[in-house]
Amino acid sequence: MRLVPQPLPNEKTVDETVSLNLNWQLFDAGLRYADRRQRLAQLQSARLDEKLLKRSIQNDVDQALVALRAARENYRSALSAATASQKNTEETNVLYQQGLARPSR
């Protein structure tokens, strides 16, 4: 809009103009395809990270199970050794009381 304070006889006091610009980009230099490829690569990377994490968790669980089995076997061995020691102590006490064994020096 244009306002002319002192128009000449052949000019209007108010002059109005409307303009409309439309732009349609036919080629974006491959940016849209590059963005899509980048998002696909990020998706693939996230999937591989998830797969690695699952594998790591499975390895941790397997190691914990092996450690538990080893601890149980050590416990059984310790119980067996304790039982054998107890039996040996009782037999030695009986032999000592009967005079068949001497205290060690």
NORNOR-V557064 format. One record per backbone hydrogen bond with DSSP energy under -1.0 kcal/mol. CO is the residue of the C=O (numbers start at 1). NH is the residue of the N-H. If there is no record, write none. Layout:
# NORNOR-V557064
CO NH
CO NH
This chain:
# NORNOR-V557064
2 15
8 11
13 4
15 2
28 31
30 34
31 35
32 36
33 37
34 38
35 39
36 40
37 41
38 42
39 43
40 44
41 45
42 46
43 47
44 48
45 49
46 50
47 51
48 52
49 53
50 54
51 55
52 56
53 57
54 58
55 59
56 60
57 61
58 62
59 63
60 64
61 65
62 66
63 67
64 68
65 69
66 70
67 71
68 72
69 73
70 74
71 75
72 76
73 77
74 78
75 79
76 80
77 81
78 82
79 83
80 84
81 85
82 86
83 87
84 88
85 89
86 90
87 91
88 92
89 93
90 94
91 95
92 96
93 97
94 98
95 100
95 101
96 99
